[in-house]
Amino acid sequence: MSNRITLDELKSYLWNSAVLLRTSIDAGAYKQYIFPLLFFKRICDVYDEETQKAVEEYGDDIVDFDEEDIHTFVVPEGYHWKDVRQVSENVGAAIVNAFHAIEKANIDQLHGVFGDGAWTNKNRLPDSLLKDLIEHFSSRTLSIENCPEDELGQGYEYLIKKFADDSGHTAQEFYTNRTVVHLMTEILKPQSGESIYDPTCGSAGMLISCIAYLKKQGKEWRNVKVYGQEINQLTSAIGRMNLFLHGVQDFHIVNDDTLKAPAFIKGGELQKFDLVLANPPYSIKQWDRAAFESDKYGRNFLGTPPQGRADYAFFQHILASMNPGSGRCAILFPHGILFRNEEKEMRKKLVQSDMVDCVIGLGPNLFFNAPMEACIVICRTYKEPEKRGKVLFINAVKEVTRKNAQSYLEDAHIAHMASAYENYADEEGYAKVVTIDEIAEKDHSLNIALYVRSGIEVDPVLSVEECVDDWVSQSLTAREQTDALIALLTKEGE
């Protein structure tokens, strides 16, 4: 009888583990405990599976092999899932000890991957609750035969989304609407052997989407070089686990601040990548603007963004990280970056650089728990001759489906946008090819509604904070212009 776990069974199994925590911890903290336990169980079950296969193939000669020759990950004696399952007191300490032992035995791959959850806090996680969790996970064998990598990866992604749904606004730090990610991947079209980078990678969903694209196309994906950086320690650990559970082992994910300390440096300069996908945290205020103003990597070539909005700092970091010949990027931003007055000079230089290839306007609510409309900006370091000096605008604001309080793109929406990008031609009410000179006539605004009319036009939806900031910015500009006018009139009257 087959022990193969169906995807529906896997989803139920994973979500029920979180249900056990509901009376003890907040939904936002589920990921801190469920993901490490799931990964621990998977490592141990695959370890047992690999041991059994080695015994069947080599018999007694197995003693002549090193652990690394047989196993994907080494599980030290005394720290297997089965060992922890036998513990009845101080279960949290046993879990932590097993985590540390496995990380130490696989230091190059797994250092810090289990995070730093408060496993020994018995007020939050009493022994009885941890025992229930361990017994629940023990009810299934997560071997590769029972649960192949792609299926376990899908289950893991399902759990990430469920946690995002439950945990509210903080979800965006580790989860980006996957239908939007699929659109970005479809447009960039990853190729075998390329390098792929996400400077704010969260749970690594964009990187995994590129791998999935190659698999779907039947192309070699194991030779792709994957890189990511994430400021949140737990989220970066989730991203690493996510990649491992999807069968990706050759990757580099670093836990650090991309703007303050970019992780990937080669020859004293930013490392260059073929593809960059990103959903940077929008309009953050707590960042080191002074350091960026004199950035040693030259990431301020368009200018230094205002303290209240780091969007163009991330934007410039991405552009500076693109391979001069093959570099292309897709960035998910709020609409404000297309037209805000305080970034006008940087936007002017951006347009004049002729790196902007396409601007796609998406509908509302595709940012997690935020009503504002999103846009995708596509840039290339090398444009085909017929596209030089031009930008394609796609107004897809109406192509969004909302169901059960969730907004998403349907396959038909993605196909339409991807097709419009491929055609790179005018489409009445939907797409328009505009020259840089025409954009200059519009004061270098990239506001999609200026170039593509789709019937009834609605102003982009901004957050309250964005509206207030924009009002303050315009008020200051008006005040400066008034002061200048008064000074001029005073001088003329003298």
C-alpha positions in Angstrom: 0.0 0.0 0.0 1.4 3.4 -1.0 2.2 5.9 1.8 2.3 8.8 -0.7 0.8 11.9 0.8 -1.6 13.8 -1.4 -1.3 17.6 -1.6 -4.7 18.1 0.2 -3.6 15.7 3.0 -0.3 17.6 3.3 -2.0 20.9 3.6 -4.4 19.6 6.3 -1.5 18.0 8.1 0.6 21.2 8.1 -2.2 23.5 9.0 -3.4 21.3 11.9 0.0 21.7 13.4 -0.6 25.4 13.7 -4.1 24.9 15.1 -2.5 23.2 18.1 -0.8 26.5 18.9 -3.8 28.7 18.7 -4.6 28.9 22.4 -1.0 29.5 23.4 0.7 32.0 21.0 -0.3 34.7 18.5 -0.8 33.9 14.9 2.1 36.1 14.0 4.4 33.8 15.9 3.3 30.4 14.4 6.0 30.5 11.8 8.7 30.7 14.5 7.8 27.3 15.7 6.0 25.3 13.0 8.6 25.9 10.2 11.6 24.7 12.2 9.8 21.6 13.5 8.7 20.8 9.9 12.2 21.2 8.6 13.6 19.1 11.5 11.1 16.3 10.7 11.9 16.4 7.0 15.7 16.2 7.6 15.3 13.2 9.9 12.9 11.3 7.6 15.1 11.8 4.6 18.1 10.8 6.6 16.4 7.5 7.5 15.3 7.0 3.9 18.9 7.6 2.6 20.2 5.1 5.3 17.8 2.4 4.2 18.7 2.9 0.5 22.4 2.7 1.3 22.0 -0.5 3.3 20.0 -2.0 0.5 22.7 -1.1 -2.1 25.9 -1.6 -0.1 25.0 -4.0 2.8 27.7 -4.3 5.4 30.1 -2.2 3.3 28.1 0.9 4.4 30.5 1.3 7.3 33.2 2.3 4.8 31.3 5.4 3.8 31.4 8.8 5.5 28.1 10.3 6.6 28.5 13.0 3.9 28.7 10.4 1.2 25.3 9.0 2.0 23.3 11.8 3.4 22.1 15.2 2.3 22.3 16.4 5.8 24.0 14.8 8.8 21.9 14.0 11.9 24.3 13.4 14.8 23.6 10.4 17.1 21.3 11.3 19.9 19.7 14.2 18.1 17.3 12.6 15.7 13.6 13.3 15.7 13.1 9.9 17.3 15.4 10.8 20.2 13.5 14.1 20.9 10.2 12.2 20.6 11.2 10.0 23.6 11.8 13.0 25.9 9.0 13.7 28.3 10.4 16.6 30.4 12.1 19.8 29.2 11.1 19.0 25.7 11.9 22.6 24.5 15.5 22.2 25.6 15.8 18.8 23.8 14.5 20.5 20.6 17.0 23.3 20.9 19.9 20.9 21.6 18.9 18.9 18.5 18.7 22.1 16.3 22.1 23.2 17.5 23.7 19.8 16.9 22.3 19.5 13.4 23.4 23.1 12.5 26.9 22.4 13.8 27.1 19.1 11.9 26.1 20.9 8.7 27.7 24.2 9.4 28.2 25.4 5.8 24.6 24.8 4.8 22.4 25.0 8.0 24.1 27.5 10.3 21.3 29.5 12.0 18.6 27.9 9.8 16.3 26.9 12.8 16.1 30.5 14.1 16.0 31.5 17.8 12.5 30.7 18.9 11.8 30.7 22.7 11.4 26.9 22.9 12.3 26.7 26.6 9.7 29.2 27.7 7.3 26.8 29.4 4.7 29.5 30.1 4.2 29.8 26.3 5.2 26.3 25.3 4.6 23.8 28.1 6.0 20.3 27.7 2.5 18.9 27.0 1.9 21.3 24.1 5.3 20.5 22.6 4.6 16.8 23.0 1.3 17.2 21.1 3.1 19.0 18.3 5.8 16.3 18.0 3.2 13.6 18.0 1.2 15.4 15.4 4.3 15.7 13.1 5.1 12.0 13.8 1.8 10.9 12.3 3.3 11.2 8.8 6.7 10.2 7.3 8.0 13.1 5.3 10.5 11.0 3.1 11.1 12.0 -0.5 9.2 8.9 -1.6 6.2 9.8 0.4 6.4 13.6 -0.2 8.5 14.7 -3.2 10.3 18.0 -3.0 7.9 19.9 -5.3 4.9 18.8 -3.4 6.4 19.5 0.0 7.4 22.9 -1.3 3.8 23.6 -2.4 2.6 22.6 1.1 5.2 24.9 2.6 4.1 27.8 0.4 0.5 27.1 1.4 1.5 27.3 5.1 3.3 30.6 4.5 0.2 32.1 2.9 -2.0 30.8 5.7 0.3 32.4 8.3 0.3 35.6 6.3 -3.6 35.6 6.2 -3.7 35.1 9.9 -1.0 37.4 11.0 -2.2 40.7 9.4 -0.1 43.6 8.2 3.3 42.2 9.2 2.8 39.5 6.5 4.3 41.6 3.8 7.8 41.2 5.3 7.8 37.6 4.2 5.0 37.1 1.7 4.3 38.7 -1.6 1.2 37.9 -3.6 2.3 34.8 -5.5 0.2 35.6 -8.6 2.1 38.9 -9.0 5.4 37.0 -8.5 4.4 34.6 -11.3 3.7 37.5 -13.6 7.1 39.0 -12.8 8.8 35.7 -13.5 6.8 35.2 -16.7 8.0 38.5 -18.0 11.7 38.1 -17.1 11.9 34.5 -18.4 14.8 33.0 -16.4 17.2 30.9 -18.4 19.4 27.9 -17.4 22.8 28.9 -16.0 21.8 32.4 -15.1 22.2 34.2 -11.7 19.1 35.3 -9.9 19.0 37.8 -7.0 16.4 39.2 -4.6 17.8 41.9 -2.3 14.8 41.8 0.0 14.0 38.1 -0.4 11.6 37.4 2.5 10.7 33.8 2.4 12.4 33.4 -1.0 9.2 33.1 -3.0 10.5 35.1 -6.0 13.6 32.9 -6.2 11.6 29.8 -6.0 9.2 31.1 -8.7 12.1 31.3 -11.1 13.2 27.7 -10.4 9.6 26.6 -10.9 9.4 28.5 -14.2 12.5 26.6 -15.5 11.1 23.2 -14.3 7.8 24.0 -16.0 9.7 24.8 -19.2 11.6 21.5 -19.0 14.9 23.4 -18.7 17.9 22.6 -16.5 17.5 24.4 -13.2 20.2 22.9 -11.0 22.9 25.2 -12.6 21.1 28.4 -11.7 22.9 30.5 -9.1 20.5 31.8 -6.5 21.2 34.8 -4.2 19.1 36.7 -1.6 19.4 39.1 1.3 16.9 39.6 4.1 17.1 41.9 7.1 14.8 39.9 9.3 16.6 36.9 10.9 13.6 34.6 11.2 12.3 35.5 7.7 15.7 34.7 6.2 15.8 31.4 8.0 12.3 30.6 6.6 13.6 31.5 3.1 16.5 29.1 3.4 14.2 26.3 4.7 11.8 27.1 1.8 14.6 26.7 -0.8 15.8 23.4 0.8 12.3 22.0 0.9 11.9 22.9 -2.8 15.0 20.8 -3.6 17.3 23.8 -4.2 20.6 23.4 -2.4 23.0 25.7 -4.3 22.0 29.1 -3.0 23.3 32.0 -0.9 20.9 33.7 1.5 22.4 36.3 3.8 20.7 37.9 6.9 21.6 41.6 6.9 20.5 45.1 5.8 20.8 45.4 2.1 21.1 49.2 2.1 23.5 49.4 5.0 25.6 46.3 4.3 25.1 44.7 0.8 26.2 41.1 1.1 27.4 40.3 -2.4 30.6 42.1 -3.2 33.1 41.1 -5.8 36.4 43.0 -6.4 35.2 45.8 -4.1 32.1 46.4 -6.2 28.5 45.1 -6.1 28.2 41.7 -7.6 26.3 41.7 -10.9 23.3 39.4 -11.7 21.3 38.4 -14.7 17.9 38.7 -13.1 16.8 40.7 -10.1 13.3 40.4 -8.7 12.2 42.3 -5.6 9.3 43.7 -3.6 11.2 46.2 -1.4 9.6 47.4 1.9 7.8 50.5 0.7 8.6 54.0 1.9 10.6 53.0 5.0 11.8 55.9 7.1 14.3 54.3 9.4 17.4 54.0 7.1 20.9 55.5 7.0 20.4 58.3 4.5 23.7 60.0 5.4 25.7 56.9 4.6 23.8 56.4 1.3 24.6 60.0 0.3 28.3 59.0 0.1 27.8 55.4 -0.8 31.1 53.7 -1.6 29.4 51.4 -4.1 28.0 54.3 -6.1 24.4 53.3 -5.6 23.3 57.0 -5.4 23.9 57.7 -9.1 20.4 59.0 -9.5 20.5 61.0 -6.3 19.8 60.5 -2.6 16.2 59.7 -1.7 14.4 61.7 1.1 14.7 60.3 4.6 11.0 59.5 4.6 11.1 57.2 1.6 13.9 54.7 0.8 12.2 53.4 -2.3 14.7 54.9 -4.7 17.5 53.7 -2.6 16.4 50.1 -3.2 15.7 51.0 -6.8 19.2 52.2 -7.3 20.7 49.3 -5.5 18.9 46.9 -7.9 19.9 48.8 -11.0 23.5 48.9 -9.8 23.4 45.1 -9.3 22.4 44.2 -12.8 24.7 42.6 -15.3 25.7 45.2 -17.9 24.9 42.8 -20.8 22.1 40.6 -19.7 20.7 42.4 -16.6 17.0 42.7 -16.2 14.8 43.4 -13.2 11.2 43.4 -12.2 10.3 45.4 -9.1 7.0 45.6 -7.3 6.4 49.1 -6.0 3.5 51.3 -4.8 2.3 53.6 -7.5 3.7 56.7 -5.8 7.2 56.1 -7.0 6.0 56.9 -10.6 5.0 60.5 -9.9 5.9 61.8 -6.4 7.3 65.3 -6.6 10.1 64.8 -4.0 11.7 62.1 -6.3 11.2 64.1 -9.5 14.9 64.7 -10.2 15.9 61.1 -9.6 13.0 60.0 -11.8 14.3 62.3 -14.6 17.7 60.8 -14.5 16.2 57.3 -14.5 14.1 58.0 -17.6 17.1 59.6 -19.3 19.3 56.5 -18.5 17.0 54.6 -20.9 17.0 51.6 -18.6 13.2 51.7 -18.0 11.7 49.1 -20.3 8.1 48.8 -19.1 5.8 50.1 -16.4 2.8 47.9 -15.5 -0.1 49.3 -13.4 -1.8 46.7 -11.3 -5.1 46.8 -9.5 -5.7 47.6 -5.8 -5.2 45.2 -2.8 -2.4 43.2 -4.3 -0.1 44.4 -1.6 -0.7 42.4 1.5 -3.4 44.1 3.6 -2.9 47.4 1.9 -5.6 48.9 -0.5 -3.1 50.9 -2.6 -2.5 50.0 -6.2 0.8 48.4 -7.1 3.0 48.7 -10.1 5.8 46.6 -11.6 8.8 48.4 -13.1 10.8 46.4 -15.7 14.3 47.7 -16.4 17.1 46.4 -18.7 20.8 47.3 -19.0 20.6 46.4 -22.7 17.6 47.1 -24.8 17.1 45.8 -28.3 17.7 48.6 -30.9 14.0 48.9 -31.7 13.1 49.5 -28.0 15.8 52.1 -27.3 14.5 55.5 -26.2 11.1 54.0 -25.5 9.0 52.8 -22.6 6.0 50.5 -22.7 3.1 51.5 -20.4 0.5 48.8 -19.5 -2.7 49.8 -17.7 -3.9 46.6 -16.1 -5.6 48.2 -13.2 -8.9 46.4 -14.0 -7.2 43.0 -14.3 -7.6 41.8 -10.8 -10.0 39.3 -9.2 -11.2 39.6 -5.6 -12.7 36.6 -3.9 -13.1 35.7 -0.2 -11.4 39.0 0.8 -8.4 38.1 -1.3 -7.2 39.9 -4.4 -5.2 38.0 -7.1 -4.3 37.8 -10.8 -6.0 35.0 -12.8 -4.0 33.1 -15.4 -5.8 35.0 -18.1 -4.7 38.3 -16.5 -1.0 37.2 -16.4 -1.2 35.9 -20.0 -2.6 39.2 -21.3 0.0 41.3 -19.5 2.9 39.0 -20.6 1.6 39.0 -24.2 1.3 42.8 -24.2 4.9 43.1 -23.0 6.2 40.6 -25.6 4.4 42.5 -28.4 5.7 45.8 -27.2 3.1 47.7 -29.2 0.1 49.9 -28.7 -3.2 48.3 -27.6 -6.2 50.6 -27.3 -7.0 51.4 -23.7 -4.4 48.9 -22.4 -0.9 49.4 -23.7 1.1 52.3 -25.2 4.7 52.7 -26.4 5.9 56.1 -25.4 9.2 57.8 -26.3 11.5 59.3 -23.7 11.0 62.7 -25.3 7.2 62.3 -24.8 7.8 61.5 -21.1 10.0 64.6 -20.8 7.1 66.6 -22.0 5.1 65.3 -19.1 7.8 66.5 -16.7 9.3 62.9 -16.6 6.3 61.6 -14.8 5.7 57.8 -15.2 2.1 58.1 -14.1 0.5 55.4 -16.3 -2.8 57.3 -16.6 -1.0 60.1 -18.5 -0.2 57.7 -21.4 -2.9 55.0 -21.4 -6.6 55.8 -21.1 -8.8 52.9 -20.2 -12.3 54.5 -20.0 -13.2 55.8 -16.6 -9.9 56.9 -14.9 -9.4 56.7 -11.2 -6.6 58.3 -9.4 -4.1 55.7 -7.9 -5.1 54.6 -4.4 -2.5 55.9 -1.9 -2.2 55.1 1.8 -3.2 57.7 4.3 0.5 58.1 5.2 1.4 58.6 1.6 -1.3 61.2 1.1 -0.1 63.1 4.2 3.6 62.9 3.1 2.7 64.0 -0.4 0.7 67.0 1.0 3.6 68.0 3.3 6.1 67.7 0.4 3.9 69.8 -1.9 3.3 72.4 0.9 7.1 72.7 1.4 7.6 73.1 -2.4 4.9 75.8 -2.6 6.4 77.6 0.4 9.9 77.5 -1.2 8.5 78.9 -4.5 6.6 81.6 -2.6 9.7 82.7 -0.7 11.7 82.8 -3.9 9.0 84.9 -5.6 8.9 87.3 -2.6 12.7 87.6 -2.7 12.6 88.3 -6.4 9.9 91.0 -6.0 11.7 92.5 -3.1 14.9 92.7 -5.2 13.1 94.3 -8.1 11.5 96.9 -5.8 14.8 98.0 -4.4 
